[in-house]
Amino acid sequence: MNLEDSLILLTAAAAAGAVNALAGGGTLISFPVLLALGVPPIAANVTNAVALCPGYFGATLAQRRNLEGAAAHLKLCVPAALIGGLLGAWILVRTHERTFQALVPFMLFLASLLLAIQDKVREFVARRVSRGDGHTMRLLAALLVGAGGVYGGFFSAGMSVILLAVVALTVDASFTRLNALKQVLAFAVNVAAAVFFLFSDHLLWHVAIIMAAGALAGGAIGGRVAGRVKPATLRWTVVAIGFSLAIYYWLKALR
């Protein structure tokens, strides 16, 4: 990998970090760039997950004050998220390269769709919170979080939207606390998958280090300009890019 490729990766990771800080969906930027540079799909997914892991940590720290009183849920859901993330990562590294490559356009489409309906998910969460039905359903929450973790360990794009919907369905809490729970669970899934990937032959260490530096810088920049950029505008831009890429890779697979 030459200097030009390294600069492209650094820029893409910085953009992904900024987008994640502002609206979510950064993987829809960094993952396709890795593919465009000739990185095999599974290696691209593994490396991207490891490189963007610090961003999840920063977001979790920012939400920690909103977790008071959530210990009972975390005791069940965090282990479920860790197990789900490990299982998803295990499935990924045992998936044939051609099979995963065939799944890429469908996963990009699903991730773009989840990002597109993010506001609808939030509206659903707000309605559910206002109803206050009083049912915690902790065991069901852990089961569904584990299932969401499997998806996140296999392909992280759109995972946060899935986890937010899961906790909204099963946990009786305010929106602020639900969002904080979602962030912790997404971090747990990503960490579990990333640790598993550290021992995988698919991880490109030099690429991950470059991208991690870019993602950290992008996240910091995104946090500072958050008040000046409309998240909805940015999110729909990413959604459009994601759908376009899904169509591109689908047509490419048909050739």
C-alpha positions as CSV (number, residue, x, y, z in Angstrom):
1,M,0.0,0.0,0.0
2,N,1.6,3.3,-1.1
3,L,1.4,6.8,0.4
4,E,-1.6,7.8,-1.8
5,D,-3.6,4.8,-0.7
6,S,-2.7,5.6,3.0
7,L,-3.9,9.2,2.6
8,I,-7.2,7.9,1.0
9,L,-7.7,5.6,3.9
10,L,-6.9,8.2,6.5
11,T,-9.4,10.6,4.8
12,A,-12.1,8.0,4.5
13,A,-11.7,6.9,8.2
14,A,-11.8,10.6,9.3
15,A,-15.0,11.0,7.3
16,A,-16.5,7.9,8.8
17,G,-15.6,9.1,12.3
18,A,-17.1,12.5,11.7
19,V,-20.3,11.0,10.2
20,N,-20.7,8.6,13.1
21,A,-20.4,11.5,15.5
22,L,-22.9,13.5,13.6
23,A,-25.5,11.1,12.2
24,G,-24.3,7.5,12.2
25,G,-23.5,5.3,9.2
26,G,-19.8,5.9,8.9
27,T,-19.2,2.3,7.9
28,L,-21.0,3.0,4.6
29,I,-18.1,5.3,3.8
30,S,-15.0,3.5,5.0
31,F,-15.9,-0.1,4.1
32,P,-16.5,0.6,0.4
33,V,-13.3,2.6,0.2
34,L,-11.4,-0.4,1.4
35,L,-13.1,-2.5,-1.3
36,A,-12.2,0.1,-3.9
37,L,-8.6,-0.1,-2.9
38,G,-8.6,-3.9,-3.6
39,V,-8.9,-5.2,0.0
40,P,-10.8,-8.5,0.0
41,P,-14.4,-8.1,1.4
42,I,-13.9,-10.1,4.6
43,A,-10.5,-8.4,5.4
44,A,-12.1,-5.0,4.7
45,N,-15.0,-5.7,7.1
46,V,-12.6,-7.1,9.8
47,T,-10.2,-4.2,9.5
48,N,-12.9,-1.6,9.4
49,A,-14.5,-3.0,12.6
50,V,-11.2,-2.9,14.5
51,A,-10.3,0.6,13.2
52,L,-13.6,2.2,14.1
53,C,-13.7,0.6,17.6
54,P,-12.2,3.7,19.4
55,G,-15.1,5.7,18.2
56,Y,-17.6,3.5,20.0
57,F,-15.5,3.9,23.2
58,G,-15.7,7.7,23.0
59,A,-19.4,7.7,22.4
60,T,-19.9,5.3,25.3
61,L,-18.0,7.6,27.7
62,A,-20.1,10.5,26.5
63,Q,-23.3,8.7,27.5
64,R,-22.1,7.2,30.9
65,R,-24.0,9.8,33.0
66,N,-27.3,8.6,31.5
67,L,-26.8,5.1,32.8
68,E,-27.8,5.6,36.4
69,G,-30.2,3.0,37.5
70,A,-29.6,0.8,34.5
71,A,-27.4,-1.8,36.2
72,A,-30.0,-4.5,36.2
73,H,-30.4,-4.3,32.4
74,L,-26.7,-4.1,31.8
75,K,-25.9,-7.2,33.9
76,L,-28.0,-9.2,31.4
77,C,-27.7,-7.3,28.2
78,V,-23.9,-6.6,28.1
79,P,-23.0,-10.4,28.3
80,A,-25.6,-11.1,25.6
81,A,-24.0,-8.3,23.5
82,L,-20.5,-9.7,24.0
83,I,-21.6,-13.3,23.1
84,G,-23.5,-12.1,20.1
85,G,-20.6,-10.0,18.9
86,L,-18.2,-13.0,19.3
87,L,-20.6,-15.3,17.5
88,G,-21.1,-12.9,14.6
89,A,-17.3,-12.5,14.3
90,W,-16.8,-16.2,14.4
91,I,-19.4,-16.7,11.6
92,L,-17.8,-14.0,9.5
93,V,-14.2,-15.5,9.6
94,R,-15.7,-18.9,8.7
95,T,-17.7,-17.5,5.8
96,H,-16.3,-18.2,2.3
97,E,-14.9,-15.1,0.6
98,R,-17.2,-15.5,-2.4
99,T,-20.2,-16.0,-0.2
100,F,-19.5,-12.8,1.8
101,Q,-18.8,-10.9,-1.4
102,A,-22.2,-12.0,-2.8
103,L,-23.8,-10.7,0.5
104,V,-22.1,-7.2,0.3
105,P,-24.7,-5.4,-1.8
106,F,-27.6,-6.8,0.3
107,M,-25.8,-5.8,3.6
108,L,-25.1,-2.3,2.2
109,F,-28.8,-2.0,1.2
110,L,-30.0,-3.2,4.7
111,A,-27.6,-0.8,6.4
112,S,-28.7,2.1,4.2
113,L,-32.4,1.2,4.9
114,L,-31.8,1.1,8.7
115,L,-30.1,4.5,8.5
116,A,-33.0,5.8,6.4
117,I,-35.6,4.8,9.0
118,Q,-33.6,5.9,12.0
119,D,-36.0,8.8,12.6
120,K,-39.0,6.4,12.5
121,V,-37.2,4.2,15.1
122,R,-36.7,7.2,17.3
123,E,-40.3,8.2,17.0
124,F,-41.4,4.7,17.9
125,V,-39.1,4.9,20.9
126,A,-40.6,8.2,22.0
127,R,-44.1,6.8,21.7
128,R,-43.3,3.7,23.7
129,V,-41.6,5.7,26.4
130,S,-44.7,8.0,26.7
131,R,-46.9,4.9,27.1
132,G,-44.8,3.7,30.0
133,D,-46.2,0.1,30.1
134,G,-44.1,-0.9,33.0
135,H,-42.8,-4.2,31.6
136,T,-39.0,-4.6,31.6
137,M,-38.8,-8.0,30.0
138,R,-35.1,-8.3,30.8
139,L,-34.6,-11.9,29.6
140,L,-36.2,-11.1,26.3
141,A,-34.1,-8.0,26.0
142,A,-31.0,-10.1,26.5
143,L,-32.1,-12.6,23.9
144,L,-32.8,-9.9,21.3
145,V,-29.7,-8.0,22.1
146,G,-27.7,-11.2,21.5
147,A,-29.4,-11.6,18.1
148,G,-28.5,-8.0,17.3
149,G,-25.0,-8.6,18.4
150,V,-24.6,-11.5,15.9
151,Y,-25.6,-9.1,13.1
152,G,-23.2,-6.4,14.5
153,G,-20.3,-8.9,14.8
154,F,-20.9,-10.0,11.2
155,F,-21.4,-6.6,9.7
156,S,-21.5,-3.5,12.0
157,A,-23.3,-1.0,9.7
158,G,-26.8,-0.4,11.0
159,M,-26.2,-2.2,14.3
160,S,-27.0,0.8,16.5
161,V,-30.4,1.3,14.9
162,I,-31.2,-2.4,15.6
163,L,-30.1,-2.2,19.2
164,L,-32.1,1.0,19.8
165,A,-35.2,-0.7,18.6
166,V,-34.5,-3.8,20.7
167,V,-34.1,-1.9,23.9
168,A,-37.1,0.2,23.2
169,L,-39.2,-2.9,22.8
170,T,-38.1,-4.6,26.0
171,V,-36.9,-1.9,28.5
172,D,-39.1,0.5,30.3
173,A,-37.0,3.6,30.6
174,S,-36.6,7.2,29.3
175,F,-35.4,7.9,25.8
176,T,-32.1,9.3,27.2
177,R,-31.4,6.1,29.1
178,L,-32.4,3.9,26.2
179,N,-30.0,5.7,23.9
180,A,-27.2,5.3,26.5
181,L,-28.0,1.6,26.8
182,K,-27.9,1.3,23.1
183,Q,-24.5,2.9,23.0
184,V,-23.0,0.7,25.7
185,L,-24.4,-2.4,23.9
186,A,-23.0,-1.3,20.5
187,F,-19.6,-0.8,22.1
188,A,-19.8,-4.3,23.8
189,V,-20.6,-5.9,20.4
190,N,-17.9,-4.1,18.6
191,V,-15.2,-4.8,21.3
192,A,-16.0,-8.5,21.3
193,A,-15.8,-8.7,17.5
194,A,-12.7,-6.6,17.4
195,V,-10.9,-8.7,20.0
196,F,-11.8,-11.8,18.1
197,F,-10.5,-10.2,14.9
198,L,-7.2,-9.4,16.5
199,F,-6.3,-13.1,16.2
200,S,-7.7,-13.4,12.7
201,D,-5.5,-13.7,9.6
202,H,-8.0,-11.3,7.9
203,L,-6.9,-8.2,9.9
204,L,-4.6,-5.8,8.1
205,W,-2.8,-4.2,11.0
206,H,-1.1,-1.3,9.1
207,V,-4.4,-0.4,7.5
208,A,-6.3,-0.6,10.8
209,I,-3.8,1.7,12.6
210,I,-4.0,4.3,9.8
211,M,-7.8,4.2,9.9
212,A,-8.0,4.3,13.7
213,A,-6.0,7.6,13.7
214,G,-8.3,9.0,11.0
215,A,-11.4,7.9,12.8
216,L,-10.3,9.5,16.1
217,A,-9.5,12.8,14.4
218,G,-12.8,12.7,12.5
219,G,-14.8,11.9,15.6
220,A,-13.2,14.9,17.4
221,I,-14.0,17.2,14.5
222,G,-17.5,15.9,14.1
223,G,-18.2,16.5,17.8
224,R,-17.0,20.1,17.5
225,V,-19.1,21.0,14.4
226,A,-22.2,19.1,15.5
227,G,-24.1,22.3,16.1
228,R,-23.3,23.6,12.6
229,V,-24.3,20.7,10.5
230,K,-27.8,19.3,10.1
231,P,-27.6,15.6,11.0
232,A,-30.6,14.8,8.8
233,T,-28.9,16.3,5.7
234,L,-25.7,14.4,6.3
235,R,-27.6,11.2,7.1
236,W,-29.6,11.3,3.9
237,T,-26.4,11.9,1.9
238,V,-24.9,8.8,3.4
239,V,-28.1,6.9,2.7
240,A,-28.0,7.9,-0.9
241,I,-24.3,6.9,-1.1
242,G,-25.1,3.5,0.5
243,F,-28.0,2.7,-1.8
244,S,-25.9,3.7,-4.8
245,L,-23.1,1.5,-3.7
246,A,-25.5,-1.4,-3.1
247,I,-26.8,-1.1,-6.6
248,Y,-23.2,-0.9,-8.0
249,Y,-22.0,-4.0,-6.2
250,W,-25.2,-5.9,-7.1
251,L,-24.7,-5.0,-10.8
252,K,-21.0,-5.9,-10.6
253,A,-21.9,-9.3,-9.1
254,L,-24.2,-10.0,-12.1
255,R,-21.4,-9.6,-14.6
